[in-house]
């Protein structure tokens, strides 16, 4: 059977590096499941692989759409299935890499049959957001599903609204009950997870943010500032700088907030991936050759 090697883990854990090295060992191609690296206007703040890295191994779904396009996880699932159907004609193994747990699951397991969009509920929640702020949505989700509250990106209003919308239509069921499906895949998935001690990971995150600033993140965010209301830009690294441009906070505080919110994001990523008992976890120091050998690749 054909195989997908899914490389997962928190931000700044070295997923891109491992994916490229394994792709070279296996002579295959890489599919990105990073929901923010999809956007061509967002480069520095999403840690898109360097041009040299993109030329060493063929990558798919890197900066392939615009922030002005409507694109969601359902679109990604369909694009992924179409792509893999074509690539599996001449490849036995493909590498999927990213820290977006929902997109990894959509690719490898399929989306769940959740209630469709309810315009009336959504309008009420959007009005609540505008009137009372994101904290009101956070409290509402906590009251409906405390377990899912611990896993979701609490700073993403779009995801909060969608989760609440689903729960309000689901007659008391929780998200862990609803997130079930029987979609079949014509490939098997081997999961590789990267992680390390929390203090080391946080140090890597802080350093990565400093590097992003030096590379021009502030300038990139300033160019995107006129479009700050777009859903794609409700992202750590941009959101804090938009607040700085608005005059609400100073630059040093904005940078410290990027680091703090990225650390929180990493924690939520780990919470998501730890649900998957099929992940083979490795320390970020482990070499690609050793990982390949241990897993029989």
C-alpha positions in Angstrom: 0.0 0.0 0.0 1.1 3.6 -0.7 2.4 5.5 2.3 2.2 9.0 3.7 4.8 10.0 6.3 3.3 12.8 8.4 5.8 14.9 10.2 4.1 16.8 13.0 5.0 18.7 16.2 5.0 22.2 17.6 6.3 25.3 15.8 10.1 25.7 15.8 10.7 22.0 16.3 12.6 21.4 13.0 9.8 19.8 11.0 10.9 21.4 7.7 14.5 20.3 8.1 13.5 16.7 8.8 11.0 16.6 6.0 13.6 17.7 3.5 16.2 15.2 4.7 13.8 12.3 4.7 12.5 13.3 1.3 16.1 13.2 0.0 16.6 9.7 1.6 13.4 8.4 0.1 13.6 10.3 -3.2 10.2 11.7 -2.9 8.2 15.0 -2.6 6.8 17.1 0.3 3.2 18.3 0.8 2.7 21.2 3.3 -0.1 21.1 5.7 0.7 24.4 7.3 -2.4 26.4 6.9 -0.6 29.7 7.0 2.2 28.8 4.6 -0.4 28.5 1.9 -0.6 32.3 1.5 1.8 33.9 -1.0 1.7 37.3 0.8 2.8 35.8 4.1 6.4 34.7 4.1 8.5 35.7 7.0 5.8 35.5 9.7 4.9 31.9 8.6 8.5 30.6 8.4 8.1 29.5 4.8 11.1 27.3 3.8 14.0 29.2 2.3 14.2 29.3 -1.5 17.2 26.9 -1.4 15.2 24.4 0.6 12.3 24.6 -1.9 14.6 23.8 -4.8 16.3 20.9 -3.0 13.1 18.9 -2.8 9.8 19.5 -4.7 7.2 21.1 -2.4 3.5 21.4 -2.8 1.0 23.8 -1.2 3.6 26.5 -0.3 2.3 30.0 -1.1 -0.1 28.7 -3.7 -3.1 30.9 -2.9 -3.7 34.5 -1.9 -5.0 36.0 1.3 -7.8 37.4 -0.7 -9.1 33.9 -1.7 -11.5 31.9 0.3 -9.8 28.6 1.3 -10.7 26.3 4.1 -9.8 22.9 5.4 -12.4 21.2 3.2 -10.8 22.8 0.1 -7.4 21.6 1.4 -8.6 18.0 1.9 -9.9 17.8 -1.7 -6.7 19.4 -3.1 -4.6 17.0 -1.1 -6.5 13.9 -2.4 -6.3 15.1 -6.0 -2.6 15.7 -5.6 -1.7 12.4 -3.9 -3.8 10.5 -6.5 -1.5 11.9 -9.2 1.8 11.6 -7.2 1.2 8.1 -6.2 1.4 7.1 -9.9 5.1 7.4 -9.6 5.9 7.6 -5.9 5.2 4.9 -3.3 5.8 7.3 -0.4 5.1 11.0 0.1 5.9 13.3 3.0 3.3 15.5 4.6 4.5 18.1 7.1 3.0 20.8 9.2 1.9 21.9 12.6 -1.8 22.5 11.8 -3.3 19.4 13.4 -6.7 19.9 11.8 -5.2 19.9 8.3 -3.0 16.9 9.1 -6.1 15.0 10.2 -8.2 16.2 7.2 -5.5 14.8 4.9 -4.9 11.5 6.6 -8.2 10.7 8.1 -10.8 12.9 6.4 -13.1 15.5 7.6 -16.0 14.8 9.9 -19.7 15.1 9.0 -20.3 18.2 11.1 -23.4 20.5 10.9 -23.2 22.9 8.0 -23.0 26.7 8.4 -26.0 28.3 10.2 -26.2 31.9 9.0 -28.5 33.0 11.8 -26.3 31.6 14.6 -23.2 32.9 12.9 -24.6 36.4 12.6 -25.4 36.4 16.3 -21.9 35.2 17.2 -20.3 37.8 14.9 -22.4 40.5 16.5 -21.4 39.2 19.9 -17.7 39.5 18.8 -18.1 43.0 17.6 -20.0 44.2 20.7 -18.3 42.2 23.5 -15.0 41.1 22.1 -13.3 37.8 21.7 -13.5 37.1 25.4 -17.2 36.6 25.2 -16.8 33.9 22.6 -14.1 32.2 24.7 -16.5 32.1 27.7 -19.3 30.7 25.6 -17.1 27.9 24.2 -15.9 27.1 27.7 -19.4 26.7 28.9 -20.3 24.5 26.0 -17.3 22.3 25.8 -14.5 22.7 28.4 -12.4 20.0 26.8 -12.3 21.4 23.3 -11.7 24.9 24.9 -8.3 23.6 25.9 -7.4 22.5 22.4 -8.6 25.3 20.1 -6.7 28.5 19.2 -8.5 30.9 21.5 -7.3 33.9 19.7 -8.8 32.9 16.4 -12.4 34.3 16.2 -13.2 32.3 13.1 -12.5 29.0 14.7 -14.3 30.0 17.9 -17.4 31.0 16.0 -17.4 27.8 14.0 -16.9 25.6 17.1 -19.7 27.3 18.9 -21.9 27.2 15.8 -21.4 23.4 15.6 -22.0 22.8 19.3 -25.2 24.8 19.4 -26.6 22.6 16.7 -25.4 19.3 18.1 -28.0 18.6 20.8 -25.5 18.5 23.7 -22.8 16.4 22.0 -19.2 17.4 22.6 -16.6 17.9 19.9 -14.8 14.7 20.7 -18.0 12.8 19.8 -18.6 14.9 16.7 -15.1 14.6 15.4 -15.5 11.1 14.2 -15.6 9.8 10.6 -15.5 6.7 8.5 -13.6 8.1 5.5 -11.3 5.6 3.9 -7.9 6.4 2.5 -6.0 4.4 -0.1 -2.7 4.9 1.8 -1.4 4.2 5.2 0.0 6.9 7.4 3.2 6.8 9.4 3.3 9.6 12.0 6.6 11.1 13.1 6.5 13.7 15.9 9.3 16.1 16.9 9.5 17.6 20.4 12.0 18.4 23.1 12.1 19.8 26.7 9.7 22.7 27.1 12.5 25.1 28.1 14.5 24.3 25.0 11.5 24.6 22.7 10.6 28.0 24.2 14.2 29.1 23.7 14.0 28.0 20.0 10.7 29.9 19.6 12.1 33.1 21.1 15.2 32.9 18.9 13.1 32.3 15.8 11.0 35.4 16.5 14.1 37.5 16.8 15.3 36.1 13.5 12.0 36.9 11.9 12.2 40.5 13.1 15.7 40.8 11.6 14.5 39.3 8.3 11.9 42.0 8.0 8.7 40.8 9.7 7.7 44.3 10.8 8.0 45.6 7.2 6.0 42.6 5.9 3.3 43.1 8.4 3.1 46.8 7.6 2.5 46.0 3.9 -0.4 43.7 5.0 -1.8 46.1 7.6 -4.4 47.6 5.2 -5.9 44.1 4.9 -5.7 43.3 8.6 -9.4 42.3 8.9 -8.9 39.3 6.5 -9.2 35.9 8.2 -5.8 34.7 6.9 -4.1 37.6 8.8 -5.6 36.6 12.2 -2.3 35.0 12.9 0.3 35.2 15.6 3.1 37.5 14.5 0.9 39.7 12.4 -1.9 40.4 14.9 0.5 41.8 17.5 2.2 44.0 15.0 -1.1 45.3 13.8 -1.9 46.3 17.4 1.5 48.1 17.4 0.7 50.0 14.2 -2.7 50.9 15.7 -0.8 52.6 18.5 -2.2 50.3 21.2 1.2 48.9 22.3 4.8 49.7 21.8 7.1 47.6 19.6 9.1 45.9 22.3 5.8 44.8 23.9 4.5 43.6 20.5 7.6 41.4 20.0 7.3 40.0 23.5 3.6 39.2 22.8 4.5 37.4 19.6 6.9 35.2 21.6 4.4 34.6 24.3 1.5 33.8 21.9 3.8 31.5 19.8 4.7 29.6 23.0 1.0 29.2 23.8 0.3 28.1 20.3 3.1 25.4 20.5 1.4 24.2 23.7 -1.9 23.9 22.0 -0.3 22.0 19.1 1.2 19.5 21.4 -2.2 19.0 23.1 -3.7 18.2 19.8 -1.0 15.8 18.6 -0.8 14.0 21.9 -4.3 12.7 21.2 -2.9 10.6 18.4 -1.4 7.5 19.9 0.1 6.4 16.6 2.7 9.2 16.6 6.3 8.0 16.9 8.0 10.8 19.0 11.6 11.8 18.6 13.7 14.5 20.2 14.6 17.3 17.8 18.3 16.3 18.1 17.7 12.9 16.5 19.2 12.6 13.1 17.0 11.9 10.0 19.1 8.8 9.3 18.5 7.4 12.8 14.8 8.1 12.5 14.6 6.4 9.1 16.5 3.4 10.4 14.4 3.0 13.5 11.2 3.2 11.5 12.4 0.9 8.8 12.2 3.5 6.0 
